[in-house]
Amino acid sequence: MAGAASSATSFKLCALLILISSTAVLCQSIISSSLWEKQVSCYATNNKAALFVFGDSLYDPGNNNYISTTNTDFQANFWPYGESFFTQPTGRFSDGRLIPDFICEYARLPMIPPYLQPGKHHFVYGANFASGGAGALDETYPGLVVNLNTQLNQFKNVANQLKQQLGDEEASDLLSQSVYMISIGGNDYLSPTRGDSQQSYTQEQYMSMIIGNLTSVIKAIHKTGGRKFGFITLPPLGCWPSIKAQNAANKTYSGDFCNKDLAALVEEHSKAVSEKLQKLEKALEGFKYSVFDFHTTFNERMNNPSKYGFKNGDSACCGSGPYRGVYSCGGMRGIKEYELCENAGEYLFFDSNHPSEVAYQQLAKLMWEGSSSVTGPHNLKSFFQLSKLS
């Protein structure tokens, strides 16, 4: 809890420093409905970059709180989610902050609230459209999540609002200087393992559809003005606690209970996406991208947790069953009983499908300023520095 208090203080100091520098920028104080979302609206001439976030539960700050559904599998707005930093659930699928929250801190942006959260939004900082359970395909958990195409439409609405607010020229400048983070695809491959039909597609056809939809969204964002994109490779989903618990119960994939077929599939997907991005860099004017090797860096922490400060790298802090891999954290998903560790920061996984805040912080730092062997051909810090110099 001392670490959480320190982090909270750093956020407040960051906001104060921005306020003090108001002699160099045009600033207007804005107080949101939640105290921790206190913001200072500064469209600074020395930092024009906003952050726009698309994706799934790895990036969702609570958009699924506002979806009309009774299915709590895709929600995290109950205790103990949020316990380590916010001290209350926010809808984030972790005990605290996620990667976009840390990127905001490093870029000296205010923490970006869920796009679907009611109230007035100030999109000069960006927006977060991510939805837990979302896939690149509309067919992935339909009606329960905000799919990627719908997130794209939400972004287009924001772009139009910015043009009305700032004027065409200034809005276009903001959109071109901004950074676009995308985490998508994992749920498209996980949903068939949970009984959802892949219909009559071959594995190659299915992957082609996923990457095709992602490519279309990238092109649409680029057409709207986006130029700088941040991606992650898919995590090692084949060894997720939820997958291992399922295999242990079914007595399949003996040994470490990892799903070898799924593991190979996500690696093949990430390789194909990387090849597609190289082609887009040549085809789209001004297109720059960063790919963070989430898969390798997370695998390293799963296999050598103590090297990175964790006591446990294969089981969840919160859940039940083998590896605490049964998705019962919080007792609101049909199974009331669950176990909760004393210190989530000692665990790589918070629940059976999602990393802990400490894990997210380590990953975010690598995305921000990691070398080309971890995140390349650019890191996110260079994107925000480019914006300051433009």
N, C-alpha and C positions, 0 to 999 in steps of 0.2 A: 504493500500500500504506500510505502514511502516513495517508491519509484513512480507510482501513479501521481502522487502529489507533486513530485518534481516535474513530471511531464506536463501536468496541468499548469504549473507556474510558468514553464517555458512558453506555452501557448499564449498566456496572458502577457508576458513580456514582449513576445513577438508583435502582438496587436498594439502594445504601447509604443514600441519603437516605430511602427508604421505611422501611428498618430503623431509622434513627435516630429517626424520628417515631413509634415504637411506643408512646410514652407516651400518644398520643392515639387509638390504635387497638388493636384486639386482633390480635396477630400471632403467627404460628407459623412457624418456619423450616422450609423444605422444600428439600431438595436433590434434583434430578432426576438421571437416569442420565447425562445429558450436561452437561459443565461449563458450556457457554454457555447452558444452559437453567436455570441456577441461579435459583431463585425465592424470594420471600418472600411467604407466603400471608397477606395482610392484607385482611380484609373490613372496610374502613374506613367509619366512619359518615359521613365527609365526602366519600366518593367511592364510590357504590354501583354505578356502571356497569361492566358487563363488556362484552366485545366478542365477538359471534358472527358468524362469517364463512361465507358460502355462495358457491359459484361454480365457476370454471374455473381454467385455468392462470395467469391473471393474479393469482390469490389463493392458489393451492395451495402450502402450505409443505412438501409431501412426502407427502401422503396416498397418492399413487399408488405410492410405494415399497412399500406393504403390500397392494397388489392382486395377486392370483394371476394373472399374465399374463406371457407371454414377448414381448409386443409393446412394444418400447422407444420407439415413436413417442409414447407417452403417459407416458414417464418421463424424468426428468432427474437421476438419481442416479449420474452419472458425470462425470468431468472433461471440460471446463473449467467446468461449471456450479458456481456458488458460489465461484469463484476470487477474487473481489475483496474479499469480506467474511469469509466463513466459512473460506476457504482450502481448503475441501473441499466436495464435492457434498452437498446436503441434500435434493434432490428438487425444489427451487425451479427454475422455468424461467427463470433469469436468472443473471447473474454474481454476484449478491448478494441483498440484501433486496428484498421486494415491498411493495406499498402497505400491506397490513395490518400488516406489521412496523413501518413508520414511524408508522402511526396509534397503535400500541401505545406507541411511544416518546413521542409527543406527549401521549398520555393518561396517561402514567406507569403503564402496565400492563407486566407482563413479556411477553416475546415468546411468543406462543401457539404451541405445538407442533401437529403434525398430530393430528387426532382419532384416526386409526387407528394411531398410533404406540403400540407396546406399553408397558405400565407404568402407574403410577398417575397419574391426571390430577386437576387441581384446578380444577374448572369455575367457581369463584367469579370467575375472571378472564375466563371465556368459553371458546369452542372454535372451531376452524377445521375445517370439513367440506369445503372446496373441493377439487376434483379436476380435474387437467389433462385437457382434452378433453370435460368434462361439458357437457351442454346442458340446456335446459329440458324437452326431449322425451326420453322414455325410449328412443326409437328412435335417438338420436344416439350412435354408437359403443357399442352395447350390449355388455356383458360386458368392456369394456376400461376403463371409467371408472365413477365413482360419480355417477349422475345426480342431478338436483336433488330429485326425490321421495325418493330414498334418503337424501340429505343431510337432508331434512326429518325423516324417521323417526329419524335419528341425533340430531338436535336434540331431538326429543320424549323420547328416552331420557335425554338429559342433563338436561332439565327435570325429569323424574321423579327422577333421582338427586339433584338439588339440593333437591327437596322432602323427600327422605329425610334429606339431610345437614343442611339448615337449618331444616326445618319449613315448612309451607305458606305462612304469612304472610311470612316473611323471603325465601323463594324467590320468591314472587310479586312482592315488592318489587324484588328483584334483577332479575328478568326484565323488569319494566316500566321500570326505569331504564336497562337495557342498550341498546347500539347494535347494529343488525343490518346488516351490509354484504353486498351481493349483487352479483356480477358474472356475468351469464349471458346466453346468446343467441348469442354469436359463433359458437360451434361448430355450432349448429343451421343457420346460414347458410353456414358454410364446408364442412360435410360434403358437400353436393351438388356443390360445385366439385371435390371430390376423388374423384368417381365414385360416392358413395353415393346411392342412389335417394331422390327426394322423393316416390316413389310417384305416385299419380294426383291429388295435391292441386294446386289452383291456387296461385299465389303469395299471394293474399289469404287462402285457407284455411290455408295453411302458417303464415303470420304470426299468424293468429288463434289457431292451436293453441299456438304458442310463448308468446304473451302470455297466453293463457288458463291455461296451466300455471303460469306465473310468478305470475299473480294468485291462483291457488288456494293456492300456497305462501305468499304474503304473508298471505293471510287466515288460513291455518293457524297461522303464527307469531304473528299478532295474537291469535288465539283462545287461544294458549298463554301470552300475556302480553306479547308484543313490542309496542312503541309507536313506537320511533324507528328509522327505516330509512335506510340510505345506499346509493344506486344510482349507476351510471355509465352514460352513453350508450355505445353500441357504438363501438369504435375505427374508424378509417378503413380497414377490412379490405380494401377494393378496391385499395389501394395498398401492402399488406403486401409485404415482399420475397419471400415465398413465392409470392404471387399473381403478382407481376410476373415472377418467374423462370419460372413456369409459362407465362405468356402470351408471354414472349420466346422460349421453346423452341418453342411452338406457332405462333408468328408471328401471334398474335391481339392485338387492341387495340393497334395500332401507335402509336408516339409514346412516351408514358411507360409503356406496358404495364400501366396500371391497369385493373382490371375495372370499367367504368363501371356495369354492371348491378348488381353486388354493392354498389358504393358507394352507389347510389341506394336500394337495398333496406335497408341498415343505417340510413341516415338516416330512411327512412320508419318503420322499426321503432322507433327512438328517439323519434320524434315521437308515435307511437301509445302507447308506454309512458308518456310524459309526460302525455298526456291521460288515461290510465287511472289514474295516480297522483292526479291532481286529483280524479277521481271517488271514489277510495278515501278521500281525506282527508275528504270530506263524509260518506261512508257508515260509516267505521269510527271508533269512539270513541277519542279520544286519539291517533289516527294522525298522525305527523309524518314528513316525509321530506326528504331531501337528494338532489339529482341533480347530479352533477359532469359537466360537458361535456367528457368525455374526447376525443370526436371532434374538436372544434374546437381544443382546446389541443394535441393531438398533431399535428393537421394543420399548425398554426403551426410546430411544431418540425421537421416533415418539410420544410416549404417554406423555413424560415429557420433552419437549425440553428445557425449561428454566433451568432445573436442570443441563443441560450439556452445557449451554451457548448459546443456540439457541433461536431466537424469533419465529421461525416457524418450525414445525416438520411434517406437512402434505402436504404442497404445495411446488412447485418448485420455485426457484429464477427466472428461465428463461423458458418461454413457453406461452401458451394461454389457454383460456377456464377454466372450473372448476379445481381448484387446480393447475392451470397452467400445467395441465396434458396433454394437446395436444402437441405432440412432434414437436414443431415448432421453438424451440430455434435457433436463428441465421437466420431464414427466408430462409433457403436453402433446406427445405424438402417439398416443394410444397405449404406451407402456408407462405406467406410473413410476416404477422403481428405476432408480439409476444411482450410480456412484459418482462422487465428485472429489477430485484430489484437493489437497490443502493449498498447493501453490501452482497455479496454472503456468507460471513462468518457467517451471522445471520441465514442462512437457512440450514437445514439438507440436503435438495435436491438442487442440482444445476439445473438440468433439470428434465423432467418428469420421467426419468428412472435411474438417476445417482446421487450419493451423491456429496456434495461440498467438496472442499479441506480440510476445517476444520473438517468435519465429517471423511474423510479418515484418517486424522492425528490421531484423537482420536482412531479409529479402529486399525490403524497400531501400535500404542503404546501398546494397549492391546494384539495384536498378538505377539509383541516383548517380553514383559515382564509381561504379565498378569498371574494371579494365575490359578491353575488347574480348578477352577470353571468357568473360562472364556475361557481359551485355554489350552488344555491338550491332552494327558498326558505330553507333553512337550510344552514349548514356543519356539519361534524362537531364542531368545537370547541364550538359552542353546545349541542350535544346533551350533551356531557360536562359542561359547566358547569351545565346544567339539572339534571343528576343530583346535582351537589355541593350545589345549592341546595335540592333536594327534601327 
